[in-house]
Amino acid sequence: MLQNKQLQTWIKTFTPTQQITISFFFVILTGGILLWLPISNVATSAPFIDHLFTSASAVCVTGLATIYPAVEYNYFGQTVMIFLMEIGGLGLMTLIAVFVIFLSGQISLHSKLAMSEAINRSNFFDFKHFLKAIVKYTLFFESIGFVLLSFRFVPQFGWGDGLFKALYIAVSAFCNAGFDNIGTTNLMPYVSDPLVSLTVAGLIMVGGLGFGVWFDISQGTKSILRGNHTLKYVIHHLKTHSKLAITMTALLIISGMLLILGIEYTNPDSIAPLDFGTKLLSSLFQSVTLRTAGFSTLNIGLLRPTTQAIMIIYMFIGGSPGGTAGGIKTTTFALLALMVIAELRGRKDITVFNRTIEREQFRKAFIIFFALLSTLITGILLLTLIEPFDFLAIVFEATSAIATVGLSMGITTSLSFMGKSIIIALMYLGRIGPLTLLLSINLTKQKKGPELTYPHGDILIG
């Protein structure tokens, strides 16, 4: 009992951002060791760095792989990966908090601070119910995906293997992890399969929208089913964040699909040989997976350079806050775009959906954008010094890592030890966020004392 109290006291000495940073590092290292053990492997030839890379990719819900899970790991190893992806998608501290709530019915204020950092929730209103809802909706959506995918995989692989593959891919898709346990070509064999493609795409979109959006939509849906409000009323009264996240997600998916379809339409190495329906389906799937999922039904390395460059931009934007996706987030990108538009029009206030956005939000959005971009550029420069690959392939790989997407132009398995280490660092920073790391080591801590005010200076811009 005394040791538990001492442990709790020691944990409280860490700030919420430090807890996030340490928890992810601990899980990645533990996962790497578990995957490295002979009990997890079909073959034991891969060095520890590859297992650590796989663990980091699973926990950071990325999907980049230097070894193929279907080839390297047995059922135990793949089960370890399922837990790593689930922990990475929902957050270790979120799962611990839910476990503590179910056991004791309460959670400390210090733990609530850590939870709010992990799930991007700024207030504690009905916090216990919110955390329980996260687990409930996660199990609900993953179960639907599991059942739907079982209809395809059970006839193909048999009951045991088929059900396990359905579970693995359902969890991977919902958590936006991008790992598969089918073979070495991801989901390319299912490029013309609407059941697999649409089920995985649906799970990706739901997971990438964010916990807060689910909660908002759920409340509205219940209100409609009870006959309290109409659909029009519920849509109008959705929170501004939910409206912006849903709108941006839809715009990015539709525009991405049309761009991929148009650019790749005559490419004999991608969608040109496919019928028109499959062209649409594969273009939609690749656009959805850019929301940081990492699954692919096309060979990314054979796409046209223009498509690959566009994919880099979409990957960097990523999904929505408070969910399983990475990138700078859809709402961050939207706020930056709104700020530019407002400045060009000479408007003082910036509004969206008839709501004024505080200037502080735009400052945070720019800091997130600048921090992630600076980290990405640093990673790209280091990789170009070490790796012999084409520059576009390196930029694609680095962006995929820091945005926790998992798509690759085919260079991941050929990375050197240092290259793998850099990609691991990018995935880790992309999952916890560069700002979280800086705050955790107090590099951004403000100095105490009054802030000095200096005379104004003029600087020419542009």
N, C-alpha and C positions, 0 to 999 in steps of 0.2 A: 504493500500500500504506500509505504514511504517512497519507494523507488518510483512508483507511478507519479506521485506528486512532484518528485524531483525532476522527472522527465518532462512533465507538463510545464513546470517552471522554466526548465531549460529551453523548451520549444517556444515559450512566450518571449524569450529574449530576442528572437528573430522577428523582423518585420514581415508583413504579409508578402511583400515582393521577394524577400529572402527565402521564405517558405516555399513559394512557387518555384524559384530557381533551384533550390536544393532538392525538392521533391522530384522534379523531372530528372535531374541528374542522377539521383539515387535509383529511380525506376529504370532508367536507361542502362546503368551499369549492372543492376541486378538481372535485367532481361538479357543483356549480353552474355553474362555468365551462365544463365540457365540454358540459353540457346547453344552455347559452346560445349556444354556437357554432352558426353556420348549418349545419354538417355534421350536427347532431343534429336539426334542426327541419324539419318540413313547412312550418310558417308561422313567421315571425320577429317577430311583433307583440308577443309577451309580453315584459314588462320583466324585467330580471335578477333582481329579487326573487322572481318566480314560479319561475324555474329554481332559485334558491337554496332556496326553500321546498320544491320537489320533491326536491332532493338531500337536504335535511335530513330530510324525511319518509321517504325511501328508506333512508338510512343509519341513522336512528333507528327503522327498521322500524315506521313508524306507518301511513301510508296516506292521510293527509289530503292533499288536492290542490287547488290553486287553478286548475290547468289539467289537462286530461285527457290522459294519456300517449298514448292511442290516437289522439287528434286532433292533438296538438302535436308528437310525436316520431316520427321515422322509425325504421327498423330499428336504425340505429346508436345513436340516442338511447335507444331502449328496451333495447338491449344494455348501454349504460352503466348504465342503471337496474338491470338484472339484477346486474351486478357490485357496484353500490352496496348493493343489498339483501343480497347474499351477505356482503359485508364487514360490513354493519351487524348481520346476524344472528349471524355467527360471531365478529366482532371482528377488526379489522385486525391487532392484534398476535398474535392466535391464528393467523391465516393466515400471517403472516410467520414465526412460530416454527416452524410445520409445514414451511414452505419451507426454513428454515435447517436443520432436523433432517434433511430428505431430502437436502440438499446436503452437510452436514458431519457429520451424525450426532450432534451435540451442541448444547447450548444453555446459556448462562451462568446462574449463580444469580440475577443481577440480572434477567435476562429471565424466569426462572421466577417471580420475585416479581410481575412485571407480568402474566404469564399467569394466575397464581392470582387476582389481583385481577379480571381481565377475565372469568374463567369461574367465579368464586365457588368455587374449590377450595382448601381450607386446607392440604393437604399435597402433597408432591412425590413420593409413592410411584408409581413407574412412570409418571412424568409424560410421557415421550416416547410411550409406548404410548397414554396417555389422549388426547393431542392427535391422534395418528394416527387413533384411533377416532372422534373428533369428525368429521373430514373423511370417513372411510369411511362412517359412518352417515348423514351429511348427503347424500352422493352417492347412497347406497342408497335412502333415502326419497324424495328428489327424483326419482330415476329412476323409481321405482314410480308416483309421481304424474304424471310426464311421460307415461309409457306409457298410463295409464288415461285421462288427459285427452285424449290424442291420438285415442282412439276416438270422442270426441265432436267435437273441433274440426277434425280432418282432413276428415271428410265435409262439415262445415259451411263451412270456409274454404279447403279445398284443402290439398295436401301441405305446401308451403313455409310459408304463413301459419298453417296449423293446427298444425304442429309447433312453430313459434316461439311461438305463443300458449300452447300446452300447457307449454312450457319456462318461459316467463315467469311464468305463474300458479302452476306447481308450486314454483318458487323463492320467489315472493312468499308463497305459503301456508305453506310450511315455515318461512320466516324470520319469519312472522307480520307481514308487511309490509302486506298488504291492497290492493296495487295490482293493477289489471287492465289489459289492453290490448285489451279487447273493444269498448268504446264509452264512453258517458257515464252509464250506469245500473248500473255495477258488475256483479254477477252476478244481478240481478233477472230477466233473461230465463230463467234456469235455476232458478227457484224450485221448479218441479215436477220437476226433473231429478235423480234420485237419484245418477247416476254423477258428475256435476259436484259436487253438494252434498256427498255423502258423501266423495268423494276429497279435496276442499278441506278439509272439516271434519277428516278424518283427519290430513292434513298439519299442520293448525293444532295439533291436540292433541299430536302427536308432537313438533313443534318447541317447543311451550310447556311440555313436561314437564321439560326440562333435560337437559344432557349427562350429569350424574351418574346420573340415573335410567335413561337408556338403557344406560349401562355396567353398572349393577347388574342390570337385566333381561336384558341380553345374556349376562352371566356365568351367570345362573340358567338361561336357555334352553339354553345349551350344556351345562350340567350335566345337564339333563333329557334332551336328545337323546343324550348319551353313556351314559345309563342310570345315572348316578352317584347321582341324587337324584330324589325324586318332586316333583310340582307343589306339593303341600301343604308339603313341606319347604322348597322354594325360596321360596314366599310367606312362610313363617314367618321365614326367615332374610334376607329383604330388609332393607336398611339402614333405620333409622328415618326418615331423610329421604325415601327413596323411598316408603315406605308412606304417610307423611303427604302428600307431594306428589300421589300417585295418588289417595288417598282424598279430599282436598280438591278436586282437579280434577273427580272424578266427582260429588261432592256439588254443586258449583257448577254444573256443566253440567246435571245432572238437575233441580235446583231452578229454575235459570234457564229451562229449557225449559218446565217446568210453569207457572211464573208467566207467561211470555209467552203460552203457549197459553191459559191461563185468562182473562187480562186482554184479550187481543186476539181472542178467539174470535168475538165478535159485532161486531167493528170492520169496517165495510164498506170502509174504506180500507186494510186490511192483509190479514188471513187469512180473514175471513168468507166471501168468495166462493169460496174454495178448498175442494176436497174434504178429507175428514178426514185421509187419508194425507199430503197436501201440507201441511195445517195442522201435523201432527206434524213433518214434515221441515223446514219453514221455521222452526218454533219451535226445533227442535234446532240448526239451523244458526246462528240468531241467538244462541243461548246459547253455542255453541262460539266464535263470533267475538268474544264479549266477553272471551275469554281473551287479548285484545290483538291480534287479527288484522286487523280492519277491513273484511273482506269483508261484503257484505250481499245478501240475496236479497229483502229487503223495503225499502220506502221508510221510513227511520228518522224522517223529519220528519212522517210521517202516523200514526205510532204514538200511542197514548194517552199523556198526560203521566205517568200512573202507571208505565207500562212504561218510558218514557224515564228517569224518576227511578230506577227499579230498575236500569236499565242503567248509570247513573252509578256506583252502588255496586259493581256487579260489575266494571266497567272499572277502578275504582280498586284493587280487589283484584288483578286481573291474573292472570298465569300463575305458573309455578314458577321458582325461582332457577337460575342457571347455564345458561339456555336462551336462546331468541330472544324471549321475552315480556317485557312491562313490568309496571307497577303496583307495589304494595308487595310483591307475591308471595303465593301461596297459603299458604306455610308461615309467613310473617310474620303473616298474618291468623289462622291457626290458633293460633299461640303466644299472640297477644294474647287470643284467645277462651279458651284454656286457662287463662291467668293469671287472667282475670276469674272463671271458674268455680271455680278453686282458692281464690281469695280469698273468694268467696261461701260456699264450703263450709268455710272456715277451715282449709284444708290448707296445711302448710308446704312440702311437696314437690309439684312439678308433674310428672305422669307422662303418657306417651302410649305405647301399644303395649308396656306393661310396661317402659318405660325412663324414668328420671328425667332431666328437662331442667335443665341448669344455669341458674341465675338470670341469668348474664351474657348468655345467649341472649335472654332476655326484655327485658333492657335495650337490646340492639341492635335488637330488633324494634320497641320503642317509639320509639327514636330515628329509625329508618327511616320509620315511620308519621308521626311528628311533622314530620320534615323534608319529606317529600313533600306532606303536607297543608298545611303552611305555604306551600310554594312554589305549590301549586295555588290557595290562597286569594288569594295576592298576584297571581297571573296573572288570576284572575277579577275582582278589584277593578280592575285596570288595564284589562281589556277592557271592563268596564261603563262606564268613563270615556270610552272611545274609540268603541266600537261601539254602534249604535242598536238592536241585536237584542233579542229577548225574553231575559229573565234565564235561563230554563231552557236555552235554546239556547246561551247563552254558557257556562254551567256545563258543559253536555254537551261542547261543543267543547274547553274548557280541560282537562277530565278526560280526554277522548279523546287530547289531545296529550301530556299529562304521563304518562299510562299507556301511551303509544305504541300506541293501539288503532287509530285511523283512521276510526272511525264519525263521522258528522256529521248534524245535523238540517237541513243544506242551506245553511249560511251561509259555508262555507269560501271559495267562489269570490267572495263579496261583501265579504270582509275588506279593510280599508284597509291602507296600507303599514305603519302602526304595529301594527295588529292582526296582520298576517302576521308581523311581527318578533317580537311577543310569543309567538305560537304556535310559531315556530321555536325560541325560547329554551326554551319549555316542553317541546317534543319533545327537544331536546338535553339538558336537565336530567333529563328522564324516562329517557332512554337511559343516560346515564353515572351518574345518581344525584346528588341534591343534596349528599350527604355526600362523594362523590368530588370534586366541584368544590371544596367547602370545604377538604378535605384537600390538594388540589392547590395551593391558594394559601396553605396553612399557617394558615388562619383558626382551625383547631381544634387547632393545635400547642400542647402543654402547655409551660408555663414550667419552666425548669430550677430545681433547688433543692428543699429539703424542703417538703412540703405542710403548711401551718399547720392546727392543730386548734383550733377555737373551742368555747366552751360550747354545750350543746344549747339549742335554742329550740323552743317549741311553736307549731304553726300549726293552726288549725281548718280542716277540709276537709269539703266537702259542705254 
